[in-house]
Amino acid sequence: MPRIGYARVSTASQDLEIQKAKLNEAGCEIIRAETASGASMAGRTELETILEFLRTGDELVVHRLDRLGRSTRDVLNLVHELESRGASLRILDPEVTTAGPAGRMVVTVLGMVADMELQFIRERQRAGFEAAKGRGVYKGRRKQVDDTEIQKMAEAGAAKSQIARELGVSRMTVYRALEKGKSVI
C-alpha cells in the first residue's frame, strides 16, 4: 500500500521539517508540503494534487489531524472522499487510521477538537486586538497611500475608479479619503 505524506504549515515563518521527518519515518514514498491556512480547503493545491492521484489501497498520511484541516466538515468530507476512492487516512500523532471501523469515529472527535481549537485561536486573536486597541498600541494597518495624494488626483479631475487603479487601493479607500477632505474644509 503506497503511503503519501502531506505536511502543512500556516505561515512561512513556520518549519515543515519536523513533519517531513515524521512522514519519512512512517514510510511515505511521496511527501507533498505547502504553506496555507488550515481553516478551509480552499487554495490548498498540494492537497488537491494528492487527491487527484490517490488510488485504491493508497494511504494519505499526516503528522497530526490539524495539519489536514481545522474544520470538522472539511476533514470528514476528505475522509469520505478517500473512502470513495478506496484509500484511507493515517494520522501519526495520535496513531489513528480510517482503515479500521473505529478510526472514522476517532477522526470525527479529533476533527471537532481541531475545529474548536481554531475557534479558540480566533477568540484569543480578537481579544488581543481589542486589548491593544484599548492601550492605543494597535490602530489597524498602516495606510499605503496618503489621503492628500488621493485628494489632489480628484481635484485634477481623475475619476475615483481611475485613482483607485493607479494607486493600487480600493475605491472605498478613495471615497473615505475624499470624505475626509470635505470635513477638513
N, C-alpha and C positions, 0 to 999 in steps of 0.2 A: 504494500500500500504506500504510494508516494505521499510524503509529507511536505506541505507547502507552508512556509512560515510567513507571518505578517507582523511587522513591527510598525508602531506609530507613536509619534510624539506630537504635542500640540504646538510647540514653538521651536524656532530654530536654535534657541539657547539650550534646549534640552538635548540629551545624548541618547542615541539609538543603540550604542554598542553593547550595553548590558542585555537588552532584549535580543539582539542578534546573536550574542554568545549563547544565551539560553536556548534559542531556536536551533542553533548549530548542535548543541549538546543533545537536543531532543531528536536529532537525526533528520532535520529538514533538508531536503535536496535543493530547494529553491527558497530564497527569502526575499520578499518584497518589503520595502520600507518607505514611509512617507512622513511628511510634516503636515498635519491637518488637524482640525478640531474633531473631537470625538462626539460632539453634541449632535451631529447628524451625519447621514451617509453622503450627503451632497459634497461633490468635489474631491472624493477620495478615489483618485484614479488608479492607484496601485491596487487597492482592494477590488475595484471593478475589474481590473485586468485579471486578478486571481480568479474571480468568479466566472469570468468568461472561459477560462481554460480548465476549470475543475472537471474531473471525470468521475465516473462510478468507482468507488473504492478509495478515492483520494481523501486526504485528511488536511484540513486547514488548522494550523497550529498558531496560537497566540500565547505570549508570556502570561498576561492577565486579561480578564474579560474586558476591563475598561479600556484596553488598547484597541479592542474591536469596536467598542461604541459605548456611549453613556446613556443611550435611550433604550429602555426596555423593549419598546416596539421595534426599533431598528434591529436589535440583537435577535429577537425572536423571529422577525422576518428573515434575517440572514440564516438562522438555523433552519427555518422552513425551506429556504431556497437550497441550502446544502443538502438537506434530506431529499428534496425532489430530484436532485442530480445524483443521488446515491452516494454522496460524500458525507463526511462528518466533521465535527469541530472538536479540537482538543485544546484545553486550557491547561497551562503548566503550573500555575500558582493560583489557587489550589488545583491539584490534579483532578480534572473532570473531563469526561468525553461524552459526546452525544450519541456515541455508537451503542451505548447500553440504555436500558429502559429508564433508569433513574437520572441519567445525565441531563435530559431535557428539563426536568423539574429543577435540578440544581442550577442549571444555566438561567432559568427563569428567575430564581431567587437572586442569584448573583447580578443579573441584569437589573433587577429592581433596586438593589443596593447601589449599583453604579449610577442609576438614574437619580436616586436620592442624593448621592454624593455630589452630582452635578448641580442639583438644586441648592445644596448647602454652599457650594463654591460660589454660586451666583449671589446668594444672600450675603455671604461674607464680603464679596466684592462691593455690592451695593452699600453695605454698612460702612465699609472703608471709605468709599467715595463720599458718603454723607458726612462722615466724621471729618474727613479732610476739608470738605467744603465749609463745615462749621468752624474749623480753625482758620479758614481763609487760605489754606495751602493749595487746594485744588480748585481751579476755576475753569476747567474744561480744556479742550485742545487749543493750542495757540493758533491765532489767525495766520493764514498763509498769505493773505493779501490785505493790505491796509485799506480801510473804508474810503479814505481820501482819494486813493487811486481809482476806485470804482466811481466815486462821485465825479471826478474830473472827466473820466471817459463818457459818463452820461451827459455831462454838461457840454461835451464836444459833439453830442448828437448820436453816439453809439447806442444801438438797441440793447436792451437788457440781455437777451439771449446771446448776442454777439460778445458783450462784455464777459459773460459767464464762460463762453467758449475760449476766448482769448486768454483769460486769466486762469482757466482751469478750475473754476469754482461752480457751485450750483447756482441756479437762477434765484433760489431763495436767499442765498448769501448776498446777491446783488440787491434784491428787494430790501433786505434788512439794512444794508449799508446806505441805501438811498433814503430809507425811512429815518435813519439816524441823522442823516444830513438835513432833513426837513426840520427835525426837532431842535437842531442847533441854531437854525436861522431865526 
